Amino acid sequence: MDPKTGDKKRKRLFLAIETKKEILERYEKGMRLSDLAKEYGRNTSTISTIIKQKEALKATVPSKGLSVISKRRSAVNDEMERLLLMWIKDKEIAGDTVTEAIICAKAIAIFTDIAKEDTGEGNSAQGPHPEFKASRGWFEKFKRRTGLHSVVRHGEASSADHEAAAEFVQKFTQLMIDEDYGAQQVFNCDETGLFWKKMPRRTFITMEEKKMPGHKPMKDRLTLALCANASGDCKIKPLLVYHSENPRAFKAHKIIKEKLNVLWRANAKAWVTQQYFVEWVNLVFGPAVKGYLEENNLPYKCLLILDNAPVHPPGLEDDILEEFSFIKVLYLPPNTTSILQPMDQQVIANFKKLYTKNLFRRCFDITENTQLTLRDFWKEHFDIVVCLKMIDMAWQEVTTRSLNAAWTKLWPDAVAPRHVEGLEVDSEVDQIISLGQGMGLEVDEEDINELIQEHNEELSTKELQELEAMQHTAVQEQFRDEEEEDAAIIPTAQIKDILAKFHEVSEFVEKNHPEKVLTSRAIAHYDDVCLGHFRQIAKSRQKQASLDQYFKKRDAGNTAKDQ
C-alpha cells in the first residue's frame, strides 16, 4: 500500500533491453525526448536516464531467454552465462559428456576470470566473486533460460570408456554379419569446428591480428558435418553452419546458396542443431546414398553411425522421409567417440591439414601473381567464399585410403589389406611449410601441428569472449546489409562522376571564398564524413575486379593446358 494515498502500490514495469536500445537508436537519429516519452508511455526523466546509459546498453548482450536485466542480475553474471553456453556447445560438438558438477565448476571459473578483468585485479587467490554461487537453484534456472537439456545430473564424465568400446565392437561386428552390411553401405558422420581464418601463431598476420582493436577475425568459426562410407569411395556433401545467413561476400560474388558444395545453414553461434541435421539427412544424405547404391547396383540398405551428441536426435529414423526409409541409424555408446568414431581417427585432422595447405597455396598464388601483398589479400579479399572453395578442395583431397583405414578400430574387417598399415605418410605439413616460407612466413612443423591441434582445444574465457564479440559484430553487419538491400546498387561510374564533381566544386570554393580556413575545414569534414564511404566502395571494387581478372586468366590458362 502507498502510505500517502492508501492505494495499492503500482507494480514497476521494466523495459526490455532491446526496447531501450531501440529508444537510444531513435534518439541518435534525431527524435526528441518528449516524443519518445509519449510514444513509449514513459516520463521524460526515464527516457533521459536511458540516454545516459548509452555506453552500458550498447555493451550489453543478454543471455538467451533474457529480455530484462534487473539490478539483482549483474552484467558479469550475464556474460558468464553466455560464454558458458558457448563452452557447453563446444563440448557437445566434440562429443564430450558434461555433468552438472562440471558445468558449475566451469561457471565459477569463467565468472572469476570476468570479475578479475572487470576490476583489473590479477590476484587468483581472491577466488570467485562472492555474489555468485553455482548453486542447484542457479543451475536449474540456467537450464530453463538456455533450453539446456542434455546434461548428466550425477556422476562423472569419463574421457574414454575402453570397456564399453570393446563390448560395442563385438556387437557391431556381429551385427554386420547378421544384417549382411557391406563397407559401401555403412556411413559415419561427425561435426567439427573450423577456425577458417586462423594462421600459425608466429606469422606476422597473427601478430597483427593480436594488436588490432575490437574483434579478432582469426576467431571466426564455422561448424562442419563430414560424412563418408567405410569403403571410402562415397563422400557426402557436408553440412556447414555459419553465424550469417547472407554474408556480404555472397552478394559481392553473386553466390547462389543452392549451388554450393555444402548445405548452407546459419544461426547466431554457428551451431549445428537437430533441425539442421535432420534437414541434411533428408535433403543431402538420403538422395546421395540412394543414388550411390543405384549406381553401384547395391541393395537399398544403409547404416548411419553417429555419436550421442545432442544434435543427433535419438529418434532420427522417425524423421527420415519415407523414400529413404532404408536408412537405419546406430549410435555409439557414450564416451567412446575418441576410440571408435571413424571420423575422429585422423580423418578430420587430415582434412584440416589439407584445408591449411590449400589456404597457403591460395595466398602464395596471390603474392606471386598479383600486385596485392599478403596483408592486402588477407584483410580485403580472403572471405567466406574463398573459404568455401578451400573446404571443397580439402574434402575432395581426403583419400579413400584415409577414410577406409579410419575404421580399423571399429570394424577392422572392412579395411582393405593394403590399408591395414594405417594412414599414408603425412606430406601435407611439408608442403604447407614450403609454401609458407615461399611467402616469407616464419613457420615450421611444430607451428602447423599446433595450429591443427588448436581447432580441438578447449576455448579459454578470453577466446570465448573474442569469438562472441566477432559473431555479434558479424550479425549486426548482416542486419545492416539486409536493410540496405532494397536500395539500388550505385554504379561505379556514377560514384566516380560525383567524386570528380566534388573535387571541382571544392577547388572553386577554396579558390574564391574569402574564409579560407573555415571553408578548408568544412570541405575536409564533408569529404571525410560523406564521400569517404563512396571512395571506399570504388576502391574495393577496383581491387576485386583486378583479383577476379587474374583468376579468370589463370583458370582459362589451366583449361587450355588440360585441352
Buried (B, 14 or more C-beta within 10 A) or exposed (E): EEEEEEEEEEEEEEBEBEBBBBBBEBBEEEBEBEEBBEEBEBEBEBBBEBBEEBEEBEEBBBBEEBEBBEEEBBBBBBBBBBBBBBBBBBBBBBBBBBBBBBBBEBBBBBBBBBBBBEEEEEEEEEEBBEEBBBEEEBBEEBBEBBEBEBBBEEEEBBEEBEEBBEEBBEEBBEEBEEEEBBBBBBBBBBBBBBBBBBBBBBBEBBEEBEEEEEBBBBBBBBBBBBBBBBBBBBBBBBBBBBBBBBBBBBEEBEBEEEEBBBBBBBBBBBBBBBEBBBBBBBBBBBBBBBEBBEEEEBEEBBBBBBBBBBBBBEEBBEBBEEEBEBBBBBBBBBBBBBBBBBBBBBBBBBBBBBBBBBBBBBBBBBBEEBEBEBEBBBBBBBBBBBBBEBBBBBBEBBBBBBBBBBBBBBBEEBBEEEBEEBBEEBEBBEBBBEBBEBBEBEBBEEBBBBBBEBBBEEBEBEBBBBBBBBBBBBBEEBEEBEEEEEEEEEEBEEBEEBBEEBEEEBEEBEEEEEEEEEBBEBBEEEBEEEBEEBBEBBEEEEBBEEBEEBBEEEEEEEEEEEE
